[in-house]
Amino acid sequence: MLPRPDRRSLLLVIVLSLFCSVLDAVVFQHKYKLFTGGGFLQPHTFLLFSDRAWYLLAGWLADLTAVVCAFMLYNLLCRMQTSSRSHLWFALIVVLFQLGHGWVGGELYQYFGDNLDWQVLANLGGGSVLAAVSMVLTELSLHLLPVLVGLLVGLMLLYCVHLAFRRYRAPVADGAQWWRYSALLILVLFPLQWQLLATEQPYRFGLEKKLSQQLLSGLLNRLTDLDLDGYGALGALADTAPFDAALYPGAMDIPGNGIDEDGIAGDLPSLPAAGPDALRMLPIRAGQHIFLVVLESVRADALFAKQDGKAVMPHLAALAGQGSYSENAYSHTGFTTSSLKALFNRSLSYHPPQQNLLDALQARGYQLNVLSAQAERFGDVLSSARLKRPGHYYFDADSALADRLDPSLNAGSLRLSEQRLLRQLQQRFAQVDWSLPQFFYLNIQAAHYPYHHKEMLPLLTQQSISRQQMQPANKALLQLSYYNAVANADWLVGQLQQLLGSYQLTKHSTQLFTSDHGESLFDDGFLGHGHQLNDTQTKVLMVSNRDIDYPPVLGHADVAPLLLATALGLPLPPSPTAVLQVVGLVRAPQQIARIDSRGRMLYDFRQRHFRAGDAAAWADLAELSVIDQARALQLVQSWGMLRYQQSELYQQQLQRR
């Protein structure tokens, strides 16, 4: 039987652990409504009493384990010569540490939701974790001063408490007993919590935000990582081959080597021979003027939507009626930068094998005109797609810093209004030699989160929603503010049509309008984009003023040959029969999906299960029907091939050939 610790020490540990748990619960609820409904980019909540109770109990166990271990280390550092005064100092350090983490960590998780890992941070930050964090810090700067004042006042109060106990040094000699309690908690109870509860959603979503859970799971992962491949024996990403460093969750599967490195659906088959490039198959000549317009964050269903009986996008809807539109166009990732790269580079790979759209246009004599309301250097789109080229026109938010909507100079925050973009467009139209074939790329930022800016026109409403109001209870106000922002994007589409008409270019131009991704507005339980592979977040606009026979499914990577063939007046080249989708980075995704004529097949790397449709239940590969098993294999293989083709290993092999 374990010896009983000093009553004061036991009470201190229990009180501190309860303080950490209660503070986390309050902060999480305040930041993103963990117990009443989701916030921006948050896909999970605790709505049942049983879920809340289990989460709070599991969270307290993590906090208790962490505090007990910290208390043991504190005793060792004090050489077992502790006192009531040193106990107070220990308590103050824990409280301050927890308060700091609660604020900073809470803000980060509120912004990034379930995607707060380094891979998805990099994706949302345009390829850079630092850029993503910088975006959040820009948001926090609005509230930084009152927080600093609050922390200063708190420190002064804590110091006053310390002074009140400066002479109280009664010894507490029970430090040697605490290692036993630490070992019991960290070797028995916490591993059970981590393995049985914290691997399942929504518990994993909530627990992974806790500092204690992060520290303890990281420690246990290191202790149980026998083959030193970065993955231990416990948790959602447990290593099924603990003695083979080449096999672990997330390992890259090498095609055709007979080894299933990642443990998903067997070994990849050998790489197929590369087929002809659809863009290179088109004749080397110019056609009509081309206008490619990207409307930030506009859902596909906004095209014919109405708000209080008024059309949200009357101009684009009219174009769709006169020309054509696709009901099955998708973003591959649900993020802006990766969607733009897919549009221009025609691939999700870092090393796209297909011809770049602008390269193809330039080879056909087109004058390139880029006008963007965002900073295209964000996420490396500018250099990756080579948007800025000698002898061609380029304008983005970096070109008009004095007209930016936000005072921040962060690349992810730079935006220009629709009115400012229109003035630049009018100026460029007046400069262009229209006897030469022209290509215009426009990027309109009106519907970008938070769905309002200071120069927005009140086309549908004069009321906008604040960030603090964005919760399920205000879903109607959120939708109204969002649709008004979309209407502003459509207003600029209408201005473009007037401009084309004034220059008598309407009949001599091919226009294609798309969006980079959709947006959840709590209508599917979520807010934001990029963290769920569903139609709300990934189905996009695809509208043209020309009559186009769109393929059954269409991704951003398939747009370039379709657009150029239409401008040339030629039949559309063969297009892929499926669209690959990814949450996170290609090399380290959270989810992947493949959309074909039968719908969406998903695979979740955290649950290691498949789902044959958005409404179907998660299942193992063997539990799927024969047809769905074949679709699941196609999904894993198409993702595996893409991942391998963009790897450095494959690039090195290409260089040796």
MIBARO-246652 format. One record per residue (C-alpha): residue number from 1; chain; x, y, z. Coordinates in steps of 0.5 Angstrom, whole numbers, plus 2048, in hexadecimal, padded with zeros to 3 digits. Layout:
N
> NUM|A|X|Y|Z $
...
//
This chain:
657
> 1|A|800|800|800 $
> 2|A|803|807|7FE $
> 3|A|804|80B|804 $
> 4|A|800|811|805 $
> 5|A|803|818|802 $
> 6|A|802|81E|807 $
> 7|A|7FB|821|807 $
> 8|A|7FD|828|805 $
> 9|A|801|825|7FF $
> 10|A|7FB|821|7FD $
> 11|A|7F6|826|7FD $
> 12|A|7FB|82B|7F9 $
> 13|A|7FC|826|7F3 $
> 14|A|7F4|824|7F3 $
> 15|A|7F2|82C|7F3 $
> 16|A|7F8|82D|7EE $
> 17|A|7F5|828|7E9 $
> 18|A|7EE|82A|7EA $
> 19|A|7F0|831|7E9 $
> 20|A|7F3|82F|7E2 $
> 21|A|7ED|82B|7E0 $
> 22|A|7E8|830|7E2 $
> 23|A|7EC|836|7DE $
> 24|A|7ED|832|7D8 $
> 25|A|7E6|830|7D8 $
> 26|A|7E4|837|7D9 $
> 27|A|7E9|83A|7D3 $
> 28|A|7E7|835|7CE $
> 29|A|7E0|836|7CF $
> 30|A|7E1|83E|7CF $
> 31|A|7E6|83D|7C9 $
> 32|A|7E2|838|7C4 $
> 33|A|7DC|836|7C8 $
> 34|A|7DE|82F|7C9 $
> 35|A|7D8|82D|7CD $
> 36|A|7D3|831|7C9 $
> 37|A|7D5|831|7C2 $
> 38|A|7DB|832|7BD $
> 39|A|7DF|838|7BC $
> 40|A|7E3|83A|7B6 $
> 41|A|7E6|834|7B3 $
> 42|A|7E4|82F|7B8 $
> 43|A|7E1|829|7B6 $
> 44|A|7DF|825|7BD $
> 45|A|7DB|827|7C3 $
> 46|A|7D8|824|7CA $
> 47|A|7D1|824|7CA $
> 48|A|7CF|81E|7CE $
> 49|A|7D0|81E|7D5 $
> 50|A|7D3|817|7D5 $
> 51|A|7D8|81A|7D0 $
> 52|A|7DA|820|7D4 $
> 53|A|7DA|81C|7DB $
> 54|A|7DF|817|7D7 $
> 55|A|7E3|81D|7D4 $
> 56|A|7E4|821|7DB $
> 57|A|7E6|81B|7DF $
> 58|A|7EB|819|7DA $
> 59|A|7EE|820|7DA $
> 60|A|7EE|820|7E1 $
> 61|A|7F2|81A|7E1 $
> 62|A|7F7|81D|7DC $
> 63|A|7F8|823|7E0 $
> 64|A|7F8|81F|7E7 $
> 65|A|7FE|81A|7E4 $
> 66|A|801|821|7E1 $
> 67|A|801|824|7E8 $
> 68|A|803|81E|7EC $
> 69|A|809|81D|7E7 $
> 70|A|80B|825|7E8 $
> 71|A|80A|824|7EF $
> 72|A|80F|81E|7EF $
> 73|A|814|822|7EB $
> 74|A|813|828|7F0 $
> 75|A|815|824|7F6 $
> 76|A|81B|821|7F2 $
> 77|A|81D|828|7F1 $
> 78|A|81C|82B|7F8 $
> 79|A|820|824|7FA $
> 80|A|81A|822|7FE $
> 81|A|81B|828|803 $
> 82|A|814|82C|801 $
> 83|A|810|830|805 $
> 84|A|809|834|805 $
> 85|A|80D|83A|801 $
> 86|A|810|836|7FC $
> 87|A|809|832|7FB $
> 88|A|806|839|7FA $
> 89|A|80B|83B|7F5 $
> 90|A|80A|834|7F1 $
> 91|A|803|836|7F1 $
> 92|A|804|83C|7EE $
> 93|A|808|83A|7E8 $
> 94|A|803|835|7E7 $
> 95|A|7FE|83A|7E7 $
> 96|A|801|83F|7E2 $
> 97|A|804|839|7DD $
> 98|A|7FD|837|7DD $
> 99|A|7FA|83E|7DC $
> 100|A|7FF|83F|7D6 $
> 101|A|7FE|839|7D3 $
> 102|A|7F6|83A|7D3 $
> 103|A|7F6|841|7D0 $
> 104|A|7FB|83F|7CA $
> 105|A|7F9|838|7C9 $
> 106|A|7F2|83A|7C9 $
> 107|A|7F3|83F|7C4 $
> 108|A|7F7|83B|7BF $
> 109|A|7F2|835|7C0 $
> 110|A|7EC|83A|7BF $
> 111|A|7EF|83C|7B8 $
> 112|A|7F2|835|7B6 $
> 113|A|7ED|830|7B9 $
> 114|A|7EE|829|7B8 $
> 115|A|7F4|82A|7B3 $
> 116|A|7F9|82D|7B8 $
> 117|A|7FE|828|7B6 $
> 118|A|805|82B|7B3 $
> 119|A|803|828|7AC $
> 120|A|7FC|82B|7AC $
> 121|A|7FE|832|7AF $
> 122|A|803|832|7A9 $
> 123|A|7FE|831|7A4 $
> 124|A|7F9|836|7A7 $
> 125|A|7FF|83B|7A8 $
> 126|A|801|83A|7A0 $
> 127|A|806|835|7A1 $
> 128|A|809|838|7A8 $
> 129|A|808|837|7AF $
> 130|A|80B|83E|7B1 $
> 131|A|806|841|7AC $
> 132|A|800|83E|7AF $
> 133|A|802|840|7B6 $
> 134|A|804|847|7B3 $
> 135|A|7FC|847|7B1 $
> 136|A|7FA|845|7B8 $
> 137|A|7FE|84A|7BB $
> 138|A|7FB|84F|7B7 $
> 139|A|7F5|84D|7B9 $
> 140|A|7F7|84D|7C0 $
> 141|A|7FA|854|7C0 $
> 142|A|7F3|857|7C0 $
> 143|A|7F2|855|7C7 $
> 144|A|7FA|855|7C9 $
> 145|A|7FA|85B|7CE $
> 146|A|7F4|859|7D2 $
> 147|A|7F7|852|7D3 $
> 148|A|7FE|855|7D5 $
> 149|A|7FB|85A|7DA $
> 150|A|7F7|854|7DD $
> 151|A|7FD|84F|7DE $
> 152|A|801|855|7E1 $
> 153|A|7FB|856|7E6 $
> 154|A|7FB|84F|7E7 $
> 155|A|802|84E|7E9 $
> 156|A|802|854|7ED $
> 157|A|7FC|851|7F1 $
> 158|A|800|84A|7F1 $
> 159|A|806|84E|7F4 $
> 160|A|802|851|7FA $
> 161|A|800|84A|7FC $
> 162|A|807|848|7FC $
> 163|A|809|84D|800 $
> 164|A|803|84B|805 $
> 165|A|807|844|806 $
> 166|A|80E|847|806 $
> 167|A|80F|844|80D $
> 168|A|80B|83E|80D $
> 169|A|811|839|80C $
> 170|A|80E|833|80F $
> 171|A|811|82C|80C $
> 172|A|80E|827|808 $
> 173|A|812|821|808 $
> 174|A|80E|81C|804 $
> 175|A|811|81D|7FD $
> 176|A|814|816|7FD $
> 177|A|80D|813|7FC $
> 178|A|80B|817|7F6 $
> 179|A|80F|813|7F1 $
> 180|A|80A|80D|7F2 $
> 181|A|804|811|7F1 $
> 182|A|807|813|7EA $
> 183|A|809|80C|7E8 $
> 184|A|802|80A|7EA $
> 185|A|7FF|80F|7E6 $
> 186|A|803|810|7E0 $
> 187|A|804|808|7DF $
> 188|A|7FD|806|7E0 $
> 189|A|7F8|80B|7E0 $
> 190|A|7FA|810|7DB $
> 191|A|7FC|80B|7D6 $
> 192|A|7F5|808|7D7 $
> 193|A|7F1|80E|7D6 $
> 194|A|7F6|810|7CF $
> 195|A|7F5|809|7CC $
> 196|A|7ED|808|7CE $
> 197|A|7EA|80F|7CE $
> 198|A|7EF|814|7CB $
> 199|A|7F0|810|7C4 $
> 200|A|7E8|811|7C2 $
> 201|A|7E5|818|7C0 $
> 202|A|7E2|81C|7C3 $
> 203|A|7E7|81B|7C9 $
> 204|A|7ED|81B|7C5 $
> 205|A|7EB|822|7C2 $
> 206|A|7EA|825|7C9 $
> 207|A|7F0|821|7CD $
> 208|A|7F5|823|7C8 $
> 209|A|7F4|82A|7CA $
> 210|A|7F6|829|7D1 $
> 211|A|7FD|82A|7D3 $
> 212|A|7FE|825|7D8 $
> 213|A|7FB|820|7D2 $
> 214|A|800|822|7CD $
> 215|A|806|821|7D2 $
> 216|A|804|81B|7D5 $
> 217|A|802|818|7CE $
> 218|A|809|81A|7CB $
> 219|A|80D|817|7D1 $
> 220|A|809|810|7D0 $
> 221|A|80A|810|7C9 $
> 222|A|812|811|7CA $
> 223|A|812|80C|7CF $
> 224|A|80E|807|7CB $
> 225|A|812|808|7C4 $
> 226|A|816|802|7C4 $
> 227|A|819|803|7BD $
> 228|A|81A|80A|7BD $
> 229|A|815|80C|7B7 $
> 230|A|811|811|7BB $
> 231|A|80B|80D|7BD $
> 232|A|80A|809|7C3 $
> 233|A|805|804|7C5 $
> 234|A|7FF|808|7C8 $
> 235|A|7FB|80D|7C5 $
> 236|A|7F7|80E|7BF $
> 237|A|7FD|80E|7BB $
> 238|A|800|807|7BE $
> 239|A|806|804|7BA $
> 240|A|803|7FD|7B8 $
> 241|A|80A|7FB|7B7 $
> 242|A|80E|7FD|7BD $
> 243|A|815|7FA|7BB $
> 244|A|815|7FC|7B4 $
> 245|A|817|803|7B3 $
> 246|A|815|803|7AB $
> 247|A|80E|801|7AD $
> 248|A|80A|806|7B1 $
> 249|A|803|80B|7B0 $
> 250|A|805|810|7AB $
> 251|A|80B|80C|7A7 $
> 252|A|80C|80D|7A0 $
> 253|A|80A|807|79C $
> 254|A|80F|806|797 $
> 255|A|80B|803|790 $
> 256|A|80C|7FC|78E $
> 257|A|811|7FA|794 $
> 258|A|80D|7F5|797 $
> 259|A|80D|7F8|79E $
> 260|A|807|7FC|7A0 $
> 261|A|80A|801|7A4 $
> 262|A|804|805|7A7 $
> 263|A|800|7FF|7A8 $
> 264|A|7FA|802|7A4 $
> 265|A|7F7|7FD|79F $
> 266|A|7FD|7FA|79D $
> 267|A|803|7FC|799 $
> 268|A|803|801|793 $
> 269|A|803|7FE|78C $
> 270|A|809|800|787 $
> 271|A|808|807|785 $
> 272|A|804|807|77E $
> 273|A|807|80A|778 $
> 274|A|806|812|777 $
> 275|A|800|813|772 $
> 276|A|800|819|76D $
> 277|A|7FF|820|770 $
> 278|A|7F8|823|76E $
> 279|A|7FA|82A|76E $
> 280|A|800|828|76A $
> 281|A|7FC|824|765 $
> 282|A|7F8|82B|763 $
> 283|A|7FB|82F|75D $
> 284|A|800|834|75E $
> 285|A|7FB|83A|75C $
> 286|A|7F7|840|760 $
> 287|A|7F0|840|760 $
> 288|A|7EB|845|764 $
> 289|A|7ED|849|769 $
> 290|A|7ED|845|770 $
> 291|A|7EA|847|777 $
> 292|A|7EB|843|77D $
> 293|A|7E8|846|783 $
> 294|A|7E9|843|78A $
> 295|A|7E4|845|78F $
> 296|A|7E7|843|796 $
> 297|A|7E3|83F|79B $
> 298|A|7DC|83F|796 $
> 299|A|7D8|838|797 $
> 300|A|7D5|835|791 $
> 301|A|7CE|835|794 $
> 302|A|7CF|83D|794 $
> 303|A|7CE|83D|78C $
> 304|A|7C6|83D|78C $
> 305|A|7C5|83F|794 $
> 306|A|7C0|844|796 $
> 307|A|7C0|848|79C $
> 308|A|7BA|84B|79E $
> 309|A|7B7|84A|797 $
> 310|A|7BD|84D|794 $
> 311|A|7C2|84A|790 $
> 312|A|7C9|849|793 $
> 313|A|7CD|849|78D $
> 314|A|7C8|84C|787 $
> 315|A|7CE|84D|782 $
> 316|A|7D2|847|783 $
> 317|A|7CB|843|783 $
> 318|A|7C9|847|77C $
> 319|A|7D0|844|779 $
> 320|A|7CE|83D|77B $
> 321|A|7C8|83E|778 $
> 322|A|7CB|840|771 $
> 323|A|7D1|83C|771 $
> 324|A|7D2|836|776 $
> 325|A|7D4|834|77D $
> 326|A|7D6|82D|780 $
> 327|A|7D2|82A|786 $
> 328|A|7D8|826|788 $
> 329|A|7DE|82A|788 $
> 330|A|7E3|829|78E $
> 331|A|7E9|82C|792 $
> 332|A|7EE|827|793 $
> 333|A|7F0|82A|79A $
> 334|A|7EB|82F|79C $
> 335|A|7F1|834|79D $
> 336|A|7F2|83A|799 $
> 337|A|7FA|839|798 $
> 338|A|7F9|832|796 $
> 339|A|7F3|833|791 $
> 340|A|7F7|839|78E $
> 341|A|7FD|834|78C $
> 342|A|7F8|82F|78A $
> 343|A|7F5|834|785 $
> 344|A|7FB|836|782 $
> 345|A|800|830|783 $
> 346|A|7FB|82B|782 $
> 347|A|7FD|827|787 $
> 348|A|7FE|826|78F $
> 349|A|805|824|78E $
> 350|A|80B|829|790 $
> 351|A|80E|826|78A $
> 352|A|808|827|785 $
> 353|A|809|822|77F $
> 354|A|804|826|77B $
> 355|A|805|82C|777 $
> 356|A|803|833|77A $
> 357|A|7FD|836|778 $
> 358|A|801|83D|777 $
> 359|A|807|839|773 $
> 360|A|802|837|76F $
> 361|A|7FE|83D|76E $
> 362|A|805|841|76D $
> 363|A|807|83C|768 $
> 364|A|801|83E|764 $
> 365|A|802|845|764 $
> 366|A|7FD|847|769 $
> 367|A|7FF|84E|76D $
> 368|A|7FE|84C|774 $
> 369|A|7FB|850|779 $
> 370|A|7FA|84F|781 $
> 371|A|7F6|853|785 $
> 372|A|7F5|850|78C $
> 373|A|7F2|853|793 $
> 374|A|7F6|84F|797 $
> 375|A|7FE|84E|798 $
> 376|A|800|849|793 $
> 377|A|806|848|796 $
> 378|A|802|845|79C $
> 379|A|803|83D|79C $
> 380|A|808|83E|796 $
> 381|A|803|83E|791 $
> 382|A|807|844|78E $
> 383|A|80D|840|78C $
> 384|A|80A|839|78C $
> 385|A|805|83B|786 $
> 386|A|80A|840|784 $
> 387|A|805|845|783 $
> 388|A|80A|84B|782 $
> 389|A|80D|84B|77C $
> 390|A|812|850|778 $
> 391|A|80E|854|773 $
> 392|A|807|852|776 $
> 393|A|802|856|77B $
> 394|A|802|854|782 $
> 395|A|7FE|858|788 $
> 396|A|7FC|855|78E $
> 397|A|7FB|857|796 $
> 398|A|802|859|796 $
> 399|A|802|85D|791 $
> 400|A|7FD|862|794 $
> 401|A|7FF|862|79C $
> 402|A|7FC|869|79D $
> 403|A|7F5|866|79B $
> 404|A|7F5|860|79F $
> 405|A|7EF|85E|7A3 $
> 406|A|7F3|85C|7AA $
> 407|A|7F9|860|7AD $
> 408|A|7FD|859|7AD $
> 409|A|802|858|7A8 $
> 410|A|802|851|7A9 $
> 411|A|802|84D|7A2 $
> 412|A|7FC|849|7A5 $
> 413|A|7F8|84F|7A7 $
> 414|A|7F9|854|7A1 $
> 415|A|7F3|855|79D $
> 416|A|7F0|85A|798 $
> 417|A|7E9|85C|798 $
> 418|A|7E4|85B|791 $
> 419|A|7E4|862|790 $
> 420|A|7EC|863|790 $
> 421|A|7EC|85C|78C $
> 422|A|7E7|85F|787 $
> 423|A|7EB|866|786 $
> 424|A|7F1|862|784 $
> 425|A|7EE|85E|77F $
> 426|A|7EB|864|77C $
> 427|A|7F2|867|77B $
> 428|A|7F5|860|779 $
> 429|A|7EF|860|773 $
> 430|A|7F1|867|771 $
> 431|A|7F8|865|770 $
> 432|A|7F7|85E|76D $
> 433|A|7F8|85D|765 $
> 434|A|7F2|859|764 $
> 435|A|7F5|857|75D $
> 436|A|7F9|852|761 $
> 437|A|7F6|84C|764 $
> 438|A|7F5|84E|76C $
> 439|A|7F5|849|772 $
> 440|A|7F2|84C|778 $
> 441|A|7F3|849|77F $
> 442|A|7EE|84C|784 $
> 443|A|7EE|84B|78C $
> 444|A|7E8|84E|790 $
> 445|A|7E9|84D|797 $
> 446|A|7E2|850|79A $
> 447|A|7DF|849|79D $
> 448|A|7E6|848|7A1 $
> 449|A|7E5|847|7A8 $
> 450|A|7E2|84B|7AC $
> 451|A|7DD|84C|7A6 $
> 452|A|7DE|854|7A7 $
> 453|A|7E2|859|7A6 $
> 454|A|7E2|861|7A7 $
> 455|A|7E0|863|7A0 $
> 456|A|7DB|85D|79F $
> 457|A|7D5|85F|79B $
> 458|A|7CE|85E|79F $
> 459|A|7CB|85A|799 $
> 460|A|7C7|855|79D $
> 461|A|7C8|858|7A4 $
> 462|A|7CB|85E|7A8 $
> 463|A|7CC|859|7AE $
> 464|A|7D3|855|7AE $
> 465|A|7D5|850|7B3 $
> 466|A|7DB|850|7B8 $
> 467|A|7E0|84B|7BA $
> 468|A|7DD|84A|7C1 $
> 469|A|7D6|849|7BE $
> 470|A|7D8|843|7B9 $
> 471|A|7D5|83E|7BD $
> 472|A|7CF|839|7BB $
> 473|A|7CA|83D|7BF $
> 474|A|7CB|843|7BA $
> 475|A|7CB|83E|7B4 $
> 476|A|7C6|843|7B0 $
> 477|A|7CA|849|7B1 $
> 478|A|7D0|845|7AF $
> 479|A|7CD|843|7A8 $
> 480|A|7CA|84A|7A7 $
> 481|A|7D1|84D|7A8 $
> 482|A|7D4|848|7A4 $
> 483|A|7CF|849|79E $
> 484|A|7D0|850|79E $
> 485|A|7D8|84F|79D $
> 486|A|7D6|84A|798 $
> 487|A|7D2|84F|794 $
> 488|A|7D7|854|794 $
> 489|A|7DC|84F|791 $
> 490|A|7D6|84F|78C $
> 491|A|7D5|856|78B $
> 492|A|7DC|856|788 $
> 493|A|7DB|851|784 $
> 494|A|7D5|855|781 $
> 495|A|7DA|85B|780 $
> 496|A|7DF|857|77C $
> 497|A|7D9|855|778 $
> 498|A|7D7|85C|777 $
> 499|A|7DF|85E|775 $
> 500|A|7DF|858|770 $
> 501|A|7D9|85B|76D $
> 502|A|7DC|862|76C $
> 503|A|7E2|85F|769 $
> 504|A|7DD|85B|764 $
> 505|A|7E1|854|767 $
> 506|A|7DB|850|76A $
> 507|A|7DB|84C|763 $
> 508|A|7E2|84C|763 $
> 509|A|7E4|849|76A $
> 510|A|7E4|842|76D $
> 511|A|7E2|843|775 $
> 512|A|7E3|83E|77A $
> 513|A|7E1|840|781 $
> 514|A|7E2|83B|787 $
> 515|A|7E4|83B|78F $
> 516|A|7EA|839|792 $
> 517|A|7E6|835|797 $
> 518|A|7DF|835|79B $
> 519|A|7DD|837|7A2 $
> 520|A|7D9|834|7A7 $
> 521|A|7D4|839|7AB $
> 522|A|7D2|834|7B1 $
> 523|A|7CD|831|7AC $
> 524|A|7D1|82B|7AC $
> 525|A|7D3|82C|7B3 $
> 526|A|7DA|82F|7B2 $
> 527|A|7DC|836|7B0 $
> 528|A|7E2|837|7AB $
> 529|A|7E5|833|7A6 $
> 530|A|7EB|82E|7A5 $
> 531|A|7EA|829|7AB $
> 532|A|7E4|825|7A8 $
> 533|A|7E4|822|7A1 $
> 534|A|7DC|823|7A0 $
> 535|A|7D9|827|79A $
> 536|A|7D7|82D|79F $
> 537|A|7DF|82E|79F $
> 538|A|7E2|82B|799 $
> 539|A|7DC|82C|793 $
> 540|A|7DE|832|78F $
> 541|A|7DB|837|78A $
> 542|A|7DC|835|783 $
> 543|A|7D9|83A|77E $
> 544|A|7DB|83C|777 $
> 545|A|7D7|841|772 $
> 546|A|7D9|83C|76D $
> 547|A|7D5|835|76C $
> 548|A|7D9|830|76F $
> 549|A|7D8|828|76F $
> 550|A|7DB|827|776 $
> 551|A|7DE|821|778 $
> 552|A|7DA|81D|77E $
> 553|A|7DF|81F|783 $
> 554|A|7E4|825|783 $
> 555|A|7E9|827|787 $
> 556|A|7EE|82D|787 $
> 557|A|7F3|829|784 $
> 558|A|7EF|828|77E $
> 559|A|7ED|82F|77C $
> 560|A|7F3|831|778 $
> 561|A|7F2|82D|772 $
> 562|A|7EA|82E|772 $
> 563|A|7EB|835|772 $
> 564|A|7F0|836|76C $
> 565|A|7EC|831|768 $
> 566|A|7E6|835|769 $
> 567|A|7EA|83B|767 $
> 568|A|7EC|838|761 $
> 569|A|7E5|835|75F $
> 570|A|7E8|82E|75F $
> 571|A|7E5|828|762 $
> 572|A|7E7|827|76A $
> 573|A|7ED|822|76B $
> 574|A|7EC|81C|76F $
> 575|A|7EB|81D|776 $
> 576|A|7EC|819|77C $
> 577|A|7E6|815|77F $
> 578|A|7E7|817|786 $
> 579|A|7EA|81C|78B $
> 580|A|7EF|81B|790 $
> 581|A|7EE|81F|797 $
> 582|A|7F2|820|79D $
> 583|A|7F2|823|7A4 $
> 584|A|7F9|825|7A6 $
> 585|A|7FF|825|7A2 $
> 586|A|7FF|81F|79C $
> 587|A|805|81C|7A0 $
> 588|A|802|81C|7A7 $
> 589|A|7FA|81D|7A6 $
> 590|A|7F5|81C|7AB $
> 591|A|7F0|819|7A6 $
> 592|A|7F0|818|79F $
> 593|A|7EA|817|79A $
> 594|A|7E8|815|793 $
> 595|A|7E2|817|78F $
> 596|A|7E0|813|789 $
> 597|A|7D9|812|786 $
> 598|A|7D7|80E|78C $
> 599|A|7D8|814|791 $
> 600|A|7DE|815|796 $
> 601|A|7E2|80F|799 $
> 602|A|7E6|812|7A0 $
> 603|A|7EC|80F|7A4 $
> 604|A|7ED|812|7AB $
> 605|A|7F4|811|7AD $
> 606|A|7F3|812|7B4 $
> 607|A|7ED|80D|7B5 $
> 608|A|7F0|809|7AF $
> 609|A|7E9|808|7AC $
> 610|A|7E6|809|7A6 $
> 611|A|7DF|80C|7A4 $
> 612|A|7DB|80A|79E $
> 613|A|7D8|811|79D $
> 614|A|7D6|817|7A2 $
> 615|A|7D1|814|7A5 $
> 616|A|7D3|80D|7A6 $
> 617|A|7D7|80A|7AC $
> 618|A|7DE|809|7AD $
> 619|A|7E0|802|7AC $
> 620|A|7E7|7FE|7AB $
> 621|A|7E9|7FC|7A4 $
> 622|A|7E6|7F5|7A4 $
> 623|A|7DF|7F7|7A7 $
> 624|A|7DE|7FB|7A0 $
> 625|A|7DA|7F8|79A $
> 626|A|7DE|7F5|795 $
> 627|A|7DD|7FB|790 $
> 628|A|7DF|800|796 $
> 629|A|7E5|7FC|798 $
> 630|A|7E8|7FD|790 $
> 631|A|7E6|805|791 $
> 632|A|7EA|805|798 $
> 633|A|7F0|802|795 $
> 634|A|7EF|807|78F $
> 635|A|7EF|80C|794 $
> 636|A|7F5|80A|798 $
> 637|A|7F9|809|792 $
> 638|A|7F8|80F|78E $
> 639|A|7FA|813|795 $
> 640|A|800|80E|796 $
> 641|A|802|80F|78F $
> 642|A|802|817|78F $
> 643|A|806|817|796 $
> 644|A|80B|813|793 $
> 645|A|80C|817|78D $
> 646|A|80D|81D|791 $
> 647|A|812|81A|795 $
> 648|A|819|81C|795 $
> 649|A|81B|814|794 $
> 650|A|817|814|78E $
> 651|A|81A|81B|78B $
> 652|A|821|818|78D $
> 653|A|81F|812|788 $
> 654|A|81D|816|783 $
> 655|A|823|81A|783 $
> 656|A|827|814|783 $
> 657|A|824|811|77C $
//
